[in-house]
Amino acid sequence: MIRLNASEPGFSTAFDTLVNARRESDAHVARDVQVIVTAVREQGDAAVEAFTRKFDGHALNETGWRIEKSDCAVALKGLDPELRGALELARDRIAAYHEKQKPADSDTIDADGIRLGARWRAVDAAGVYVPGGRAAYPSSVLMNAIPAKVAGVERLVMVTPTPKGEINPLVLAAAELAGVDEVWRIGGAQAVAALAYGTGRIKPVDVVTGPGNAWVAEAKRQLYGVVGIDMVAGPSEIVVVADADNDPEWTAADLLSQAEHDPTSQSILFTDDAGFADAVAAAVDRQIGELATKDVARQSWDANGAIILVPDLPAACPLVDRLAPEHLELAVADPEALFAQVRHAGSVFLGRYTPEAVGDYVAGPNHVLPTGRRARFSSGLSVLDFMKRTSFLALDEAGLQKIGPAAVALAGAEGLPAHARSVALRLRR
């Protein structure tokens, strides 16, 4: 963990180093993924089966390729009632939030009498990747599948790795609650390639979403254009802006909520109080020892954690924008004042009683968010990721007479005579 003070000489250089630190995949990951993607495209099921045997330690032809919906129903029925209630609450809140994102069609006639509009429709099929290695998250099922169903996707396919052939029943239960249509026990770059190209057993989809490891993220990057993707997700990250009126234990727990994800995750605290900074650092060190995930959290905090002292809290806002973090907590008395000054963040959590972790599960907004400073230009997963817009227009003879000559002039200027003629012929009637 590094300590920086915005008032000290050399801060700008040190902060630049923090912002530009690369925590994502190396060149060898890209090479490995290219080999896997090419094999799946050319060999289909045979390649998927071979890679699953190699990486997940089981033979699909023996354990089974597909998990039936009846198995998902059994998993849901067997859940502890309290846990099932929690999943159902999460489902309902996520669905309600995303229902409000559905765009409206438009159809208008402008001042020249020309009809203009746009129509929104869902993609035919979508694929959802759900991690199953280091972490198996039913929350990821809900966050990816529910927006797709709200959008109107008819065929929703889930892929998830099953190391040694075993799968977390919570993931199956969540798939049942979210309305997933197909579940395949495959993962890694080979699963993304199978969804993109299709294989003998698996039909291709139009969009692939969901988090995964570096190989999954790289596969999505390489296959964008063959299929649509939500984003290329990197290591998790959280930035907390907090004053000394916070409980240091709360702040430490918030920082560790992301550090425990992966050794490459990043947790950063901005504060204007040196004593509070010291108290949080001590609380982090103490709490790490109490976590079942302490080895991962310790690696993440030591390698990528930071505490940054600023002269006042508004001074943190431009620094936050430089980081464009996945998650941003504004744990201050007046979070709205700081929120108004922040331009770039995947999701923002306002006030002392809004920990990021509640957003991971039950609040409603999506937890699939841009990482690696991509919040500068992209947004979290939404209904729109599963829809596309088709524009339309209609002219009558009078409308063409009004705007057609300008089209002819521009087509001529661009040296495209057939374009010009297709309009001009109609104008001569």
CORQUI-V484778 format. One record per residue. N is the residue number from 1. NEAR is the number of other ideal C-beta (glycine too) atoms within 10 Angstrom. Layout:
N,NEAR
N,NEAR
This chain:
1,18
2,14
3,15
4,20
5,16
6,18
7,10
8,9
9,8
10,9
11,16
12,9
13,8
14,18
15,17
16,11
17,11
18,17
19,12
20,9
21,11
22,9
23,19
24,15
25,20
26,10
27,7
28,9
29,17
30,15
31,11
32,16
33,26
34,14
35,12
36,25
37,23
38,13
39,18
40,28
41,17
42,10
43,14
44,18
45,16
46,13
47,21
48,27
49,19
50,17
51,23
52,25
53,14
54,10
55,18
56,23
57,12
58,18
59,13
60,22
61,11
62,8
63,16
64,15
65,16
66,14
67,22
68,12
69,15
70,9
71,17
72,22
73,14
74,14
75,20
76,19
77,10
78,11
79,21
80,8
81,7
82,7
83,12
84,16
85,11
86,16
87,23
88,13
89,12
90,23
91,19
92,14
93,17
94,25
95,17
96,12
97,18
98,24
99,12
100,9
101,15
102,16
103,13
104,6
105,12
106,13
107,11
108,9
109,12
110,11
111,6
112,13
113,13
114,17
115,14
116,15
117,14
118,15
119,13
120,17
121,12
122,20
123,20
124,11
125,21
126,31
127,28
128,28
129,30
130,30
131,18
132,24
133,16
134,12
135,15
136,20
137,21
138,24
139,19
140,25
141,28
142,24
143,29
144,29
145,28
146,27
147,32
148,30
149,20
150,23
151,24
152,14
153,25
154,12
155,15
156,24
157,24
158,29
159,28
160,28
161,25
162,24
163,15
164,9
165,15
166,14
167,21
168,17
169,17
170,19
171,25
172,27
173,23
174,29
175,29
176,21
177,22
178,26
179,15
180,24
181,16
182,19
183,24
184,24
185,23
186,28
187,26
188,26
189,29
190,29
191,31
192,33
193,29
194,29
195,32
196,26
197,17
198,15
199,23
200,10
201,15
202,22
203,13
204,16
205,25
206,18
207,24
208,28
209,26
210,28
211,26
212,25
213,21
214,22
215,20
216,26
217,26
218,25
219,32
220,27
221,15
222,20
223,22
224,14
225,8
226,16
227,22
228,19
229,23
230,27
231,23
232,20
233,26
234,23
235,22
236,26
237,28
238,25
239,28
240,29
241,25
242,27
243,16
244,13
245,11
246,21
247,14
248,21
249,15
250,17
251,24
252,24
253,16
254,25
255,32
256,26
257,21
258,29
259,31
260,22
261,22
262,22
263,18
264,19
265,27
266,29
267,29
268,25
269,28
270,26
271,26
272,20
273,17
274,13
275,10
276,20
277,22
278,13
279,19
280,25
281,19
282,13
283,19
284,25
285,13
286,12
287,16
288,21
289,9
290,8
291,15
292,8
293,16
294,15
295,12
296,19
297,27
298,20
299,15
300,29
301,25
302,13
303,16
304,23
305,23
306,21
307,23
308,23
309,20
310,20
311,11
312,9
313,21
314,13
315,14
316,27
317,20
318,11
319,20
320,22
321,17
322,16
323,22
324,24
325,30
326,29
327,27
328,27
329,29
330,27
331,24
332,22
333,11
334,11
335,18
336,10
337,13
338,19
339,16
340,9
341,13
342,19
343,12
344,17
345,23
346,23
347,22
348,20
349,25
350,16
351,14
352,19
353,9
354,17
355,20
356,23
357,17
358,12
359,19
360,19
361,18
362,17
363,18
364,15
365,18
366,25
367,25
368,21
369,26
370,25
371,25
372,20
373,18
374,18
375,24
376,14
377,9
378,14
379,16
380,19
381,24
382,19
383,24
384,16
385,24
386,26
387,21
388,14
389,12
390,10
391,9
392,12
393,11
394,12
395,17
396,10
397,11
398,10
399,17
400,17
401,14
402,14
403,14
404,17
405,13
406,10
407,16
408,16
409,12
410,13
411,18
412,14
413,9
414,10
415,8
416,12
417,11
418,7
419,15
420,18
421,13
422,14
423,18
424,16
425,9
426,13
427,13
428,5
429,7
